[in-house]
Amino acid sequence: MSETVASVLKSKGSAIWSIAPDATVYEAIAMMANKGVGALLVLAGGRLEGIISERDYARKVILEGRSSKDTPVREIMTRSVKTVTPDHTLDECMQIMTESRIRHLPVMERDTVVGIVSIGDMVRATIAAQAATIDHLHTYILGTTYPS
């Protein structure tokens, strides 16, 4: 059985960095830099309205010659957001991310955002799971505890 999003959130935490749709793109980029993240959820009244990423900024502001201080987030955010639930597996998330060419997935329980996972989270969890499997195999084959 593959690890689930719930276990990833349990280990990484469920901090959600968000911004309002009427905030400026400059404010969004400043927050991303301050928090060390590549995307922010766009929430209005606690409801998920979209997501804004560094990619949105590069393609929809910089390349179009817009001003980040004059452009509201709502004008460049991605509105059709792919989401997952805590019960989704890492394999399912990686498939969604790969097929959709995205790096972040908001985690929803009904209509409530309960976290966000990134491609980096998926890779870290996959590597940890593989290391644990290798450790268990060494223990099984050698009949002793193999030092990690």
Secondary structure as GFF3:
##gff-version 3
##sequence-region A 1 148
A	DSSP	alpha_helix	5	12	.	.	.	ID=ss1
A	DSSP	beta_strand	18	19	.	.	.	ID=ss2
A	DSSP	alpha_helix	25	35	.	.	.	ID=ss3
A	DSSP	beta_strand	39	44	.	.	.	ID=ss4
A	DSSP	beta_strand	47	53	.	.	.	ID=ss5
A	DSSP	alpha_helix	54	57	.	.	.	ID=ss6
A	DSSP	pi_helix	58	62	.	.	.	ID=ss7
A	DSSP	alpha_helix	73	76	.	.	.	ID=ss8
A	DSSP	alpha_helix	90	100	.	.	.	ID=ss9
A	DSSP	beta_strand	104	109	.	.	.	ID=ss10
A	DSSP	beta_strand	112	118	.	.	.	ID=ss11
A	DSSP	alpha_helix	119	142	.	.	.	ID=ss12
###
